[in-house]
Amino acid sequence: MRKKCFQTTILYDVILLRPALIASNDGDFKHYLDRYKHADRHGSDAAELRDHGLLFLQELDARLASTGQLAGIRMGIADAAIMPFVRQFAAVDREWFDTLTLPHLRAWLAAHLASDLFRRIMYHSVPWRPGERIIVVQRGAPVDPPAADGLWPGSPHSSNPNRLAGQRHGAVGKRRTPR
């Protein structure tokens, strides 16, 4: 009986709560976040908008207290969908955010910001200027730039004989063996 109850709880969370949580983020929270970040543009009271956003953050903190992630013990779609917005909210007034009694939310955000996944996604480089070496980023790390002709080795228009067959029009094929 206990196992069935646990499975029902998991299904309830996956089917009903996760989409609702993401919808709350994308709806009211995003609305208040945008106006809080740019209160001067909207002629709004930043503190009032911040308090509305705080209600959602308190809900998130309560969820995180039991599992560490928003929809379970592992990072999932809800975490990936909501974390960037919490990050933006925190960045508006970091000193204020750091004083909040939301220990689970703050730990969750800090862990995601320190994660390898986040570092790969948010790779930072110095802005490119004409005459400087080209920096190309793949999977969160710089890679060698294209060949002198400006084409990637292995691209359909490259002279590389090991390019993938069938890519002329975006199709993916098997590797062609050089003759």
C-alpha positions as CSV (number, residue, x, y, z in Angstrom):
1,M,0.0,0.0,0.0
2,R,2.8,2.4,0.9
3,K,4.5,1.8,-2.5
4,K,1.2,2.6,-4.4
5,C,0.7,5.8,-2.4
6,F,4.3,6.9,-3.2
7,Q,3.8,6.1,-6.9
8,T,0.5,8.0,-6.9
9,T,2.3,11.0,-5.3
10,I,5.0,10.9,-8.0
11,L,2.5,10.7,-10.8
12,Y,0.5,13.6,-9.3
13,D,3.7,15.6,-9.1
14,V,4.8,14.8,-12.7
15,I,1.4,15.2,-14.3
16,L,-0.2,18.1,-12.4
17,L,2.3,20.0,-10.2
18,R,5.3,20.4,-12.5
19,P,3.4,21.9,-15.4
20,A,1.5,24.1,-12.9
21,L,4.7,25.3,-11.3
22,I,6.3,26.1,-14.6
23,A,3.0,27.9,-15.6
24,S,3.1,30.0,-12.4
25,N,6.7,30.9,-13.2
26,D,6.0,31.8,-16.8
27,G,2.8,33.7,-15.8
28,D,2.6,35.8,-12.6
29,F,6.2,35.5,-11.5
30,K,7.6,36.5,-14.9
31,H,5.2,39.4,-15.0
32,Y,6.3,40.7,-11.7
33,L,9.9,40.0,-12.4
34,D,10.0,42.0,-15.6
35,R,8.3,44.9,-13.9
36,Y,10.5,44.6,-10.8
37,K,13.7,44.6,-13.0
38,H,12.5,47.6,-15.0
39,A,10.2,49.5,-12.5
40,D,11.5,52.8,-13.8
41,R,10.3,51.9,-17.3
42,H,6.9,50.8,-16.1
43,G,6.4,53.6,-13.6
44,S,5.9,50.9,-10.9
45,D,6.7,50.5,-7.3
46,A,9.7,48.1,-7.2
47,A,9.2,47.1,-3.6
48,E,5.6,46.1,-4.2
49,L,6.5,44.1,-7.3
50,R,9.3,42.5,-5.4
51,D,6.9,41.4,-2.7
52,H,4.6,39.8,-5.2
53,G,7.6,37.9,-6.6
54,L,8.7,36.9,-3.1
55,L,5.4,35.0,-2.6
56,F,6.4,32.6,-5.5
57,L,10.0,32.3,-4.1
58,Q,8.5,31.3,-0.7
59,E,6.5,28.6,-2.5
60,L,9.6,27.3,-4.2
61,D,11.6,27.3,-0.9
62,A,8.9,25.2,0.7
63,R,9.0,22.7,-2.2
64,L,12.8,22.5,-2.0
65,A,12.8,21.8,1.7
66,S,11.7,18.2,1.2
67,T,13.6,17.1,-2.0
68,G,16.3,19.6,-2.8
69,Q,15.0,20.1,-6.3
70,L,11.7,21.4,-7.5
71,A,10.2,18.1,-8.6
72,G,12.2,15.4,-7.0
73,I,15.6,14.5,-5.8
74,R,17.3,15.2,-9.2
75,M,17.4,18.3,-11.3
76,G,14.6,18.2,-13.8
77,I,12.7,20.3,-16.3
78,A,11.0,22.4,-13.6
79,D,14.5,23.3,-12.2
80,A,15.8,24.1,-15.7
81,A,12.8,26.2,-16.6
82,I,12.6,28.2,-13.3
83,M,16.2,28.7,-12.2
84,P,17.1,31.4,-14.8
85,F,14.2,33.5,-13.6
86,V,15.1,33.1,-9.9
87,R,18.6,34.1,-10.9
88,Q,17.4,37.2,-12.6
89,F,15.2,38.1,-9.6
90,A,18.1,37.6,-7.2
91,A,20.4,39.8,-9.4
92,V,18.1,42.8,-9.2
93,D,19.0,43.5,-5.6
94,R,21.5,40.8,-4.5
95,E,22.0,42.3,-1.0
96,W,18.3,42.2,-0.3
97,F,18.0,38.7,-1.7
98,D,20.8,37.4,0.4
99,T,19.0,38.6,3.6
100,L,15.9,36.5,2.8
101,T,15.0,33.6,5.0
102,L,14.8,31.2,2.1
103,P,17.6,28.8,2.9
104,H,16.5,26.0,0.6
105,L,16.0,28.3,-2.4
106,R,19.2,30.1,-1.9
107,A,21.2,26.8,-1.6
108,W,19.4,25.5,-4.7
109,L,20.2,28.6,-6.7
110,A,23.8,28.6,-5.5
111,A,24.2,24.9,-6.4
112,H,22.8,25.5,-9.9
113,L,25.0,28.6,-10.5
114,A,28.0,26.6,-9.5
115,S,27.1,23.5,-11.6
116,D,29.2,22.4,-14.5
117,L,26.1,22.5,-16.7
118,F,25.5,26.2,-15.9
119,R,29.2,27.0,-16.5
120,R,29.0,25.3,-19.9
121,I,25.7,27.0,-20.9
122,M,26.8,30.5,-19.7
123,Y,30.4,30.4,-21.1
124,H,31.8,34.0,-21.1
125,S,34.4,35.3,-23.4
126,V,35.8,38.7,-24.2
127,P,33.8,40.3,-27.1
128,W,35.4,39.7,-30.4
129,R,37.0,42.5,-32.4
130,P,38.1,42.5,-36.0
131,G,41.6,41.2,-36.4
132,E,41.5,39.0,-33.3
133,R,41.4,35.2,-33.2
134,I,37.9,33.8,-33.6
135,I,36.5,32.1,-30.5
136,V,34.1,29.3,-31.2
137,V,32.3,27.6,-28.3
138,Q,30.8,24.1,-28.4
139,R,29.4,22.4,-25.4
140,G,30.6,25.1,-23.1
141,A,34.2,25.2,-24.1
142,P,36.2,27.0,-26.8
143,V,37.2,24.9,-29.8
144,D,39.5,25.4,-32.8
145,P,38.0,28.0,-35.2
146,P,37.0,27.1,-38.8
147,A,39.6,26.4,-41.5
148,A,41.1,29.3,-43.4
149,D,38.4,29.1,-46.0
150,G,35.9,29.8,-43.2
151,L,34.3,26.4,-43.4
152,W,34.2,23.9,-40.6
153,P,36.1,20.7,-41.2
154,G,33.6,18.1,-42.1
155,S,30.9,20.6,-43.3
156,P,29.1,19.7,-46.6
157,H,31.0,22.3,-48.5
158,S,34.4,21.6,-47.0
159,S,37.1,19.8,-49.0
160,N,37.6,17.4,-46.0
161,P,37.2,13.8,-47.4
162,N,36.0,12.6,-44.0
163,R,32.8,14.7,-44.0
164,L,29.5,13.1,-43.2
165,A,27.7,11.8,-46.3
166,G,24.3,13.2,-47.2
167,Q,24.7,16.5,-45.4
168,R,24.3,18.7,-48.5
169,H,20.8,19.6,-47.6
170,G,20.8,19.0,-43.8
171,A,20.3,15.3,-43.9
172,V,22.3,13.2,-41.5
173,G,24.0,10.1,-42.9
174,K,26.7,7.5,-42.0
175,R,30.3,8.4,-42.3
176,R,31.6,7.9,-45.8
177,T,34.8,5.9,-46.0
178,P,37.4,7.6,-48.2
179,R,38.1,5.7,-51.4
